[in-house]
Amino acid sequence: MAEETNIVLKSTEPSLGDIKIAPEVIEIIVGIAANQIDGVYSMRGTIAKNLTELFGRKKSLGKGVKLDLTDDQLNIDVFVYLDYGVSVPKVALVMQEKIKQQLLFMTGLEIIEVNVHVEGVIPEKEADKIDTDDLFSEKDGEN
């Protein structure tokens, strides 16, 4: 018999049956909440997920999220890349709070911990120094 992988929501009120949520749904909620934080550049994904995005497939909203459900306790690990120049502790704290709020609001699940793993910092992209109006000038990018 297959192992139960869905998360069963507990209700304090009488209900007509069980409510089960697939772990992928929780991952997507966490991914969306994390991406909405100012200072988050992107989530870490696997090579396979990054390649499918590169070839035009839909962006995987659950990438960079790992769930651990043991004894009805949910632990979340989030792997992110941040923008250069942001305060890492402030962004991480805001991310933890936002993820906790969104999951509580959308599912009623209590989270034990949200661990934020900063995988890297992405510098701002510099503007091209080439004058597009005069591509063949002999100035070599000097103004």
Secondary structure, 3 states (H helix, E strand, C coil): CCCCCCEEECCCCCCCCCEEECHHHHHHHHHHHHHCCCCEEEECCCHHHHHHHHCCCCCCCCCCEEEEEECCEEEEEEEEEEECCCCHHHHHHHHHHHHHHHHHHHHCCCEEEEEEEEEEEECCCCCCCCCCCCCCCCCCCCC
